[in-house]
Amino acid sequence: MKESVIQTNAENSVTVRLKLDGQRGLLEKVIATIADSHCHVCAIDFVRPLQNGGSIRDFNVLTSGTKDANELLASFKAIPGIELLNFSDRTFLIHLGGKIEIKNRVPVKTRDDLSMAYTPGVARICTAIHKNPNDAYKLTMKGNMVAIVTDGTAVLGMGNIGPKAALPVMEGKSMLFKEFANVDAFPLCLDTEDTDEIVRIVKALEPGFGGINLEDISAPRCFEIEKRLVEELDIPVFHDDQHGTAVVVTAALINALKVVGKRANEIKVVVSGVGAAGTACSKMIMRLGVTDIVACDRKGAIHRGREGLNEAKQWFVENTNPYGEQGSLSDVIVGADVFLGVSGPGLLKVEDLKVMERDPVVFAMSNPTPEIMPEEAEPYVAVMATGRSDYPNQVNNVLCFPGIFRGALDSRARCINEEMKMAAAKAIADCIPNEHLRRDYIIPSVFDTQVAVKVADAVKQAAVDSNICCGTKFQ
C-alpha cells in the first residue's frame, strides 16, 4: 500500500458505478482494489441485479485527492468482469446549482396574502419605516441579515482567484450562518480590488443588512477596509479572517494552557505569518495576558531595525519581540512555549520542536497542509491543534462567527468590540468543563449545538455591558 501525507477525506470522495458480471469474488476484488489504492469504502449501494447473476453497484469511496481517484479508476478498468459505468465527484455534485436558495417565510397563496405581503398593504409598512427608520429591524429582514462581502483576493489557501471563484466559499459561509445560529446571510462578491470602491459599495448596501462579514480580502487592504467601515457604519462589521480566527485561537490557547499548567503572562509565543490572521491573533492573545510574542514572516523575525516593513508589520515592531530576537523561525523558536502558525505548509520542523520549552503547544493552522503534520509532531508536543477536520483540536472559525453575529444582531450592537470578542473566546473555551480537558480535546466540536448559543449569550451581555446597543431587537 502506498504512503500518502494527506489522509482520505470526504472532500475528495467519489461515487463510482460499476457493472459486475456473475463470476464469484468480484465484489471482494473491488473492495481489495480500493484498499490497495489507499482509498476507503464508506458505502456500497445495490442499484439493480443483472440477468447473468451479476449486479450494478455504486461505491462511495474516500480518496486523498485526484491522483488517488484516477489510479483507482484505472485499476477498475484492468479487472476482468468489471465495467466502469459512471464516475462522480461527490463534492462537485453538492455544488451543482449552488448550495443556498431564498425561501418565503410567509405564504402567498391567496388574494388576501398578496394584498398584505405586497401591494397595496405593503405601502403601510413602507410609511411606518419612513417615519421611523429603526422599524426596518422589526418589519424587514434587516434585523437578521448579514452581507458576506469579498473581492476574492485571499481565498482559503488559493490566494487571489477572483470574485466568481470565491462564490462557492461565500455560499458555504451562508450555510454555516443559517445552520448554527439561524442568521440569514447572503454572499456579495465584488468585482473590484479598489479599497475606496469597496467601502463605497458596502456603505451603500447598509439599508438592507444588519451586519457585514468581510471575508477573504487580502492584507493589508483588509485592515483599511474594515477600519473605515467600522468608523462609518452603525451596524456591526467583522472581518472573520482576522477576528474569527483570533477568537477561536484564543479559546484554544486558554484551554491548552490549562492542560500544560502554564500562565499566559509567563509564556513565549512564536507566530509564523503576519497577515490578517497573524496580526489579529497576536493582538488578542496580548489581551489575554501574553507579553512575549515573536512574529516571523518569510524573512524571519520582525524586530526593530528591519527595513522595508509595511504598516501592518510595523505594528509588530512596536508591540512585540520585547527582547529584540533576530534570525529565522528555527532561531527564535528556541525556548518557546507556543507555536502559532498561520502561514504555509511544512515550515516547522521536528528539530524546532525539540528546542521548544517543556510541554510545547503547537497550533499549525495552515490549510490544507499544516506547518507540520500531527503525525510528525505527536512525540514532541503536549498539545497539537490544526485547522483540519480530520485531526483532533480543529481550530475552526465556525465556532465563532455564527454566535458572534447572533449576539450582535439580537443586542442591536453598533459594532463588534474587543470586549465582545473576548467574551466569545471565553464562552467557547468554557464549553469544555475543566475536568474534561485533555491534550486532544481543548476545543469543542463544530457540531456542538450549544456553542453558538453560549457565544451569542456572552456577546449580547458584553455588548450591553459596554454600552454599544442601539435598542432591543424585535422578537
C-alpha positions as CSV (number, residue, x, y, z in Angstrom):
1,M,0.0,0.0,0.0
2,K,1.5,3.4,-1.0
3,E,2.0,6.2,1.6
4,S,0.2,9.5,1.5
5,V,0.7,12.6,3.6
6,I,-2.9,13.7,3.2
7,Q,-5.4,11.3,4.7
8,T,-8.5,10.1,2.8
9,N,-11.4,12.5,3.4
10,A,-14.9,13.4,2.4
11,E,-13.8,16.5,0.4
12,N,-12.1,14.1,-2.1
13,S,-14.8,11.4,-2.1
14,V,-16.2,9.9,-5.3
15,T,-19.1,7.7,-6.3
16,V,-18.2,5.0,-8.8
17,R,-20.9,2.9,-10.6
18,L,-19.6,-0.5,-11.6
19,K,-21.2,-3.3,-13.6
20,L,-20.1,-6.6,-12.1
21,D,-20.6,-9.8,-14.1
22,G,-21.8,-13.0,-12.4
23,Q,-18.4,-14.5,-11.6
24,R,-17.7,-15.2,-7.9
25,G,-15.4,-13.0,-5.9
26,L,-15.7,-9.8,-8.0
27,L,-17.1,-7.7,-5.1
28,E,-14.2,-8.8,-2.9
29,K,-11.8,-7.8,-5.7
30,V,-13.3,-4.4,-5.9
31,I,-13.0,-3.8,-2.2
32,A,-9.4,-5.1,-2.2
33,T,-8.6,-2.8,-5.1
34,I,-9.9,0.2,-3.3
35,A,-7.8,-0.6,-0.2
36,D,-4.7,-1.2,-2.4
37,S,-5.2,2.3,-3.9
38,H,-5.0,3.8,-0.4
39,C,-8.7,4.7,-0.5
40,H,-11.6,3.7,1.8
41,V,-15.1,2.4,1.1
42,C,-17.7,4.4,3.1
43,A,-20.8,2.9,1.4
44,I,-21.9,0.3,-1.2
45,D,-25.3,0.7,-2.8
46,F,-27.0,-2.1,-4.8
47,V,-28.5,-0.4,-7.9
48,R,-30.1,-3.4,-9.7
49,P,-29.4,-7.1,-10.4
50,L,-28.4,-8.4,-13.9
51,Q,-29.8,-11.5,-15.6
52,N,-26.4,-13.2,-15.7
53,G,-26.3,-13.2,-11.9
54,G,-24.2,-10.0,-11.8
55,S,-25.2,-6.6,-10.5
56,I,-24.7,-2.9,-10.8
57,R,-23.5,-1.2,-7.7
58,D,-22.5,2.3,-6.5
59,F,-19.3,2.6,-4.4
60,N,-18.9,5.8,-2.3
61,V,-15.1,6.0,-1.8
62,L,-12.9,8.3,0.2
63,T,-9.7,9.3,-1.5
64,S,-6.9,11.6,-0.6
65,G,-7.0,13.5,-3.9
66,T,-7.4,13.5,-7.7
67,K,-4.3,11.3,-8.2
68,D,-5.6,8.5,-5.9
69,A,-9.0,8.7,-7.6
70,N,-7.6,8.4,-11.1
71,E,-5.4,5.5,-10.1
72,L,-8.4,3.8,-8.6
73,L,-10.4,4.2,-11.8
74,A,-7.5,2.8,-13.9
75,S,-7.3,-0.2,-11.5
76,F,-11.0,-1.0,-12.0
77,K,-10.7,-0.9,-15.8
78,A,-8.0,-3.5,-15.6
79,I,-10.1,-6.1,-13.7
80,P,-11.8,-8.7,-16.0
81,G,-15.6,-8.9,-15.4
82,I,-15.9,-5.2,-14.3
83,E,-17.3,-2.4,-16.4
84,L,-17.0,1.2,-15.3
85,L,-20.4,2.8,-16.0
86,N,-20.1,6.2,-14.3
87,F,-17.9,8.3,-12.0
88,S,-18.9,11.3,-10.0
89,D,-17.0,13.7,-7.7
90,R,-19.3,14.0,-4.7
91,T,-18.1,17.5,-3.8
92,F,-18.9,18.8,-7.2
93,L,-22.3,17.2,-7.1
94,I,-23.4,19.0,-4.0
95,H,-22.4,22.3,-5.6
96,L,-24.5,21.8,-8.7
97,G,-26.9,24.7,-8.9
98,G,-25.4,26.4,-5.9
99,K,-25.8,25.5,-2.2
100,I,-28.2,28.1,-1.0
101,E,-31.6,29.5,-2.0
102,I,-34.2,32.1,-0.9
103,K,-37.5,30.9,0.5
104,N,-40.6,32.8,1.6
105,R,-41.3,33.0,5.3
106,V,-45.0,33.7,4.8
107,P,-47.3,32.1,2.2
108,V,-48.6,33.9,-0.9
109,K,-51.4,31.5,-1.9
110,T,-54.5,33.8,-1.9
111,R,-55.6,37.3,-2.9
112,D,-55.5,38.3,0.8
113,D,-51.9,37.0,1.1
114,L,-50.9,39.1,-1.9
115,S,-52.6,42.2,-0.7
116,M,-50.9,42.1,2.7
117,A,-47.4,40.9,1.6
118,Y,-47.3,43.1,-1.5
119,T,-49.5,45.9,-2.9
120,P,-51.5,47.6,-1.6
121,G,-50.8,46.6,2.1
122,V,-47.0,46.9,1.9
123,A,-47.3,50.7,1.5
124,R,-48.4,50.9,5.1
125,I,-45.2,49.2,6.2
126,C,-43.1,51.5,4.0
127,T,-44.7,54.5,5.5
128,A,-44.1,53.2,9.0
129,I,-40.4,52.7,8.2
130,H,-40.2,56.1,6.5
131,K,-41.4,57.7,9.8
132,N,-39.2,55.6,12.0
133,P,-36.2,54.0,10.1
134,N,-35.4,51.8,13.1
135,D,-38.6,49.9,12.4
136,A,-36.7,48.3,9.5
137,Y,-35.2,46.0,12.0
138,K,-38.5,44.6,13.1
139,L,-40.5,44.9,9.9
140,T,-38.0,43.6,7.3
141,M,-35.2,41.0,7.0
142,K,-32.6,43.6,8.1
143,G,-32.6,42.5,11.7
144,N,-31.4,39.0,10.8
145,M,-29.5,39.6,7.6
146,V,-25.7,39.7,7.2
147,A,-23.8,40.5,4.0
148,I,-20.8,38.3,3.3
149,V,-18.5,40.6,1.3
150,T,-15.4,39.6,-0.6
151,D,-13.3,40.6,-3.6
152,G,-11.8,37.1,-3.9
153,T,-8.2,38.2,-3.3
154,A,-7.3,35.9,-0.4
155,V,-9.5,32.8,-0.7
156,L,-8.6,30.0,1.7
157,G,-5.1,28.7,0.6
158,M,-5.7,29.6,-3.0
159,G,-4.9,33.4,-2.9
160,N,-6.3,35.8,-5.5
161,I,-8.7,33.7,-7.5
162,G,-11.3,36.5,-8.1
163,P,-14.9,37.1,-7.0
164,K,-16.6,34.4,-9.2
165,A,-14.3,31.6,-8.0
166,A,-14.8,32.8,-4.4
167,L,-18.6,32.5,-4.6
168,P,-18.7,28.8,-3.5
169,V,-16.8,29.6,-0.3
170,M,-19.2,32.5,0.4
171,E,-22.2,30.2,-0.2
172,G,-20.8,27.8,2.2
173,K,-20.4,30.6,4.8
174,S,-24.0,31.5,4.3
175,M,-25.0,27.9,5.0
176,L,-23.0,27.9,8.3
177,F,-24.6,31.1,9.5
178,K,-28.0,29.6,9.0
179,E,-27.3,26.1,10.3
180,F,-25.6,27.1,13.5
181,A,-27.2,30.4,14.5
182,N,-30.3,30.9,12.3
183,V,-28.7,34.0,10.8
184,D,-29.7,34.8,7.2
185,A,-26.5,35.7,5.3
186,F,-26.0,36.4,1.6
187,P,-22.8,36.4,-0.4
188,L,-21.8,39.6,-2.2
189,C,-18.7,39.0,-4.4
190,L,-17.4,42.3,-5.7
191,D,-15.6,42.7,-9.0
192,T,-13.2,45.3,-7.8
193,E,-10.0,45.4,-5.7
194,D,-10.2,49.2,-5.2
195,T,-10.4,49.9,-1.4
196,D,-12.3,53.1,-1.9
197,E,-14.9,51.5,-4.2
198,I,-15.4,48.5,-1.8
199,V,-16.0,50.9,1.1
200,R,-18.5,52.9,-1.0
201,I,-20.4,49.8,-2.2
202,V,-20.7,48.3,1.3
203,K,-21.8,51.6,2.8
204,A,-24.5,51.9,0.0
205,L,-25.7,48.4,0.9
206,E,-26.3,49.2,4.6
207,P,-30.1,49.7,4.4
208,G,-30.7,46.1,3.6
209,F,-28.4,44.4,6.1
210,G,-28.0,44.3,9.9
211,G,-24.3,43.3,9.8
212,I,-21.3,43.0,7.5
213,N,-19.0,40.0,7.4
214,L,-15.8,40.8,5.4
215,E,-14.2,37.7,4.0
216,D,-11.1,36.6,2.1
217,I,-9.8,40.2,1.3
218,S,-6.0,40.3,1.1
219,A,-3.8,42.2,3.6
220,P,-3.0,44.9,4.1
221,R,-6.1,46.3,2.3
222,C,-8.4,44.3,4.6
223,F,-7.2,46.4,7.6
224,E,-8.1,49.7,6.0
225,I,-11.4,48.5,4.6
226,E,-12.5,47.1,8.0
227,K,-11.3,50.2,9.8
228,R,-13.2,52.6,7.6
229,L,-16.4,50.6,7.6
230,V,-16.3,50.3,11.4
231,E,-15.9,54.1,11.6
232,E,-18.6,55.0,9.0
233,L,-21.3,52.4,9.6
234,D,-23.7,52.0,12.6
235,I,-24.0,48.2,12.1
236,P,-21.5,45.5,13.1
237,V,-18.6,44.9,10.8
238,F,-16.5,41.8,11.3
239,H,-13.5,40.6,9.3
240,D,-13.7,36.9,10.1
241,D,-10.2,36.0,8.7
242,Q,-8.8,38.3,11.3
243,H,-11.1,38.3,14.3
244,G,-12.8,35.0,13.9
245,T,-9.5,33.1,13.8
246,A,-8.2,35.2,16.7
247,V,-11.3,34.4,18.8
248,V,-11.0,30.6,18.3
249,V,-7.2,30.6,18.7
250,T,-7.6,32.5,22.0
251,A,-10.2,30.0,23.2
252,A,-7.9,27.1,22.3
253,L,-5.0,28.8,24.0
254,I,-7.0,29.3,27.2
255,N,-7.7,25.6,27.4
256,A,-4.3,24.4,26.2
257,L,-2.6,26.4,28.9
258,K,-4.8,24.7,31.5
259,V,-3.7,21.3,30.1
260,V,0.0,22.1,30.4
261,G,-0.3,24.2,33.6
262,K,1.1,27.4,32.3
263,R,0.0,31.1,32.6
264,A,-0.5,33.5,29.7
265,N,1.8,36.1,31.2
266,E,4.7,33.6,31.6
267,I,4.9,32.1,28.1
268,K,6.7,32.8,24.9
269,V,4.7,32.6,21.7
270,V,6.2,32.4,18.2
271,V,3.8,33.5,15.5
272,S,4.5,32.3,11.9
273,G,2.6,34.5,9.5
274,V,1.9,38.2,9.9
275,G,-1.0,38.7,7.6
276,A,-4.6,39.4,8.7
277,A,-4.9,36.3,10.9
278,G,-1.5,36.5,12.5
279,T,-1.9,40.2,13.4
280,A,-5.4,39.7,14.9
281,C,-4.3,36.6,16.8
282,S,-1.3,38.4,18.2
283,K,-3.4,41.4,19.4
284,M,-6.0,39.2,21.0
285,I,-3.6,36.9,22.9
286,M,-1.9,40.0,24.2
287,R,-5.3,41.0,25.7
288,L,-5.3,37.6,27.3
289,G,-2.0,38.5,29.0
290,V,0.7,37.2,26.7
291,T,3.7,39.7,26.7
292,D,6.4,37.8,24.9
293,I,5.5,37.3,21.2
294,V,8.0,36.9,18.4
295,A,6.4,37.2,14.9
296,C,8.1,35.8,11.7
297,D,7.5,36.3,8.1
298,R,9.3,34.8,5.1
299,K,12.5,36.7,6.0
300,G,12.5,35.7,9.7
301,A,11.8,37.5,12.9
302,I,10.3,41.0,12.8
303,H,12.4,43.3,15.0
304,R,13.5,46.9,15.4
305,G,15.9,47.7,12.7
306,R,14.4,45.7,9.9
307,E,13.8,47.7,6.8
308,G,11.0,47.7,4.2
309,L,8.2,46.8,6.6
310,N,4.6,47.8,5.7
311,E,2.3,49.5,8.2
312,A,0.8,46.2,9.4
313,K,4.3,44.7,10.1
314,Q,5.4,47.9,11.7
315,W,2.8,47.2,14.4
316,F,4.8,44.1,15.3
317,V,7.9,46.1,15.6
318,E,6.3,48.5,18.1
319,N,4.3,46.0,20.1
320,T,6.1,42.6,20.1
321,N,9.5,40.9,20.4
322,P,10.5,42.6,23.7
323,Y,14.0,41.1,23.7
324,G,14.8,42.0,20.1
325,E,15.3,38.4,18.9
326,Q,16.6,38.1,15.3
327,G,17.0,35.3,12.8
328,S,15.0,32.6,11.2
329,L,11.9,30.8,12.6
330,S,14.3,28.0,13.8
331,D,16.4,30.5,15.6
332,V,13.7,32.3,17.6
333,I,11.6,29.2,18.4
334,V,14.2,28.1,20.9
335,G,12.6,28.2,24.4
336,A,9.1,29.0,23.0
337,D,6.1,27.6,24.8
338,V,3.7,28.0,22.0
339,F,3.9,28.0,18.2
340,L,1.1,29.7,16.3
341,G,1.2,29.0,12.6
342,V,-1.0,30.9,10.1
343,S,1.5,30.8,7.3
344,G,2.2,27.9,5.0
345,P,2.8,24.1,4.8
346,G,5.9,22.4,6.2
347,L,7.6,25.5,7.7
348,L,8.0,23.9,11.2
349,K,10.5,21.0,11.6
350,V,10.8,18.3,14.2
351,E,14.1,19.8,15.1
352,D,12.3,23.0,16.0
353,L,10.0,21.2,18.4
354,K,12.9,19.6,20.2
355,V,14.3,23.1,21.3
356,M,11.0,24.5,22.5
357,E,10.2,24.8,26.2
358,R,8.8,21.8,28.1
359,D,5.3,20.7,27.1
360,P,5.1,22.8,24.0
361,V,1.8,23.8,22.4
362,V,1.6,23.8,18.6
363,F,-1.2,25.4,16.6
364,A,-0.3,24.5,13.0
365,M,-3.3,26.0,11.1
366,S,-2.2,26.3,7.5
367,N,-4.7,24.5,5.3
368,P,-4.9,22.0,3.8
369,T,-1.3,21.1,4.8
370,P,-0.3,22.4,8.2
371,E,3.1,23.9,9.1
372,I,3.9,20.4,10.5
373,M,1.8,17.3,10.2
374,P,0.4,16.0,13.5
375,E,2.0,12.6,13.0
376,E,5.4,14.2,12.9
377,A,4.8,16.4,15.9
378,E,3.0,13.9,18.1
379,P,6.0,12.6,20.1
380,Y,7.3,16.0,20.9
381,V,4.3,18.2,21.8
382,A,1.9,18.3,24.7
383,V,-1.0,19.8,22.7
384,M,-1.4,19.9,19.0
385,A,-4.1,21.7,17.0
386,T,-4.7,22.3,13.3
387,G,-7.3,23.9,11.0
388,R,-8.3,20.5,9.6
389,S,-11.4,18.4,10.5
390,D,-9.6,15.0,10.3
391,Y,-7.4,15.6,13.3
392,P,-8.3,16.4,17.0
393,N,-8.5,20.1,18.1
394,Q,-9.7,21.7,14.9
395,V,-9.4,25.5,15.2
396,N,-12.4,26.4,13.0
397,N,-14.0,29.8,12.7
398,V,-17.5,28.3,12.6
399,L,-17.2,28.0,16.4
400,C,-17.1,31.8,16.4
401,F,-18.8,33.9,13.7
402,P,-22.4,32.5,13.8
403,G,-22.7,33.1,17.6
404,I,-21.0,36.4,17.4
405,F,-23.4,37.8,14.8
406,R,-26.4,36.2,16.5
407,G,-25.4,38.1,19.7
408,A,-24.6,41.3,17.9
409,L,-27.9,41.3,15.9
410,D,-30.0,40.4,18.9
411,S,-28.5,43.1,21.0
412,R,-28.6,45.7,18.2
413,A,-25.0,46.4,18.8
414,R,-23.4,49.2,16.7
415,C,-20.2,47.3,16.3
416,I,-18.3,44.2,17.5
417,N,-15.8,45.5,20.0
418,E,-12.9,43.8,21.8
419,E,-15.0,43.0,24.9
420,M,-17.4,41.1,22.7
421,K,-14.6,39.1,21.0
422,M,-13.0,38.2,24.3
423,A,-16.4,37.2,25.7
424,A,-16.8,34.9,22.7
425,A,-13.4,33.3,23.2
426,K,-14.1,32.6,26.8
427,A,-17.5,31.2,26.0
428,I,-16.0,28.8,23.5
429,A,-13.3,27.7,26.0
430,D,-15.9,27.3,28.7
431,C,-17.9,24.8,26.5
432,I,-15.5,22.2,27.8
433,P,-15.5,21.7,31.6
434,N,-12.1,21.7,33.2
435,E,-12.5,18.1,34.2
436,H,-13.0,17.0,30.6
437,L,-10.0,18.9,29.1
438,R,-7.3,16.6,27.5
439,R,-4.4,17.2,25.2
440,D,-6.6,16.1,22.3
441,Y,-9.8,17.9,23.5
442,I,-9.2,21.6,24.0
443,I,-11.8,22.9,21.5
444,P,-15.5,21.9,21.3
445,S,-16.8,20.2,18.2
446,V,-18.2,22.5,15.5
447,F,-21.4,20.4,15.7
448,D,-21.9,21.1,19.4
449,T,-25.2,23.0,19.2
450,Q,-24.6,24.7,22.5
451,V,-21.5,26.6,21.3
452,A,-23.3,29.2,19.2
453,V,-26.0,29.7,21.9
454,K,-23.4,30.3,24.6
455,V,-21.3,32.6,22.4
456,A,-24.4,34.6,21.4
457,D,-25.4,35.0,25.1
458,A,-21.9,36.1,26.1
459,V,-21.6,38.5,23.2
460,K,-25.0,40.0,24.0
461,Q,-24.1,40.6,27.6
462,A,-20.7,42.1,26.6
463,A,-22.5,44.5,24.2
464,V,-24.9,45.6,26.9
465,D,-22.1,46.0,29.5
466,S,-20.0,48.1,27.1
467,N,-23.0,50.3,26.3
468,I,-23.0,49.9,22.5
469,C,-26.5,48.8,21.9
470,C,-28.9,50.8,19.8
471,G,-32.1,49.2,21.1
472,T,-33.9,45.9,21.5
473,K,-34.3,43.6,18.6
474,F,-38.0,42.8,17.8
475,Q,-38.8,39.2,18.8
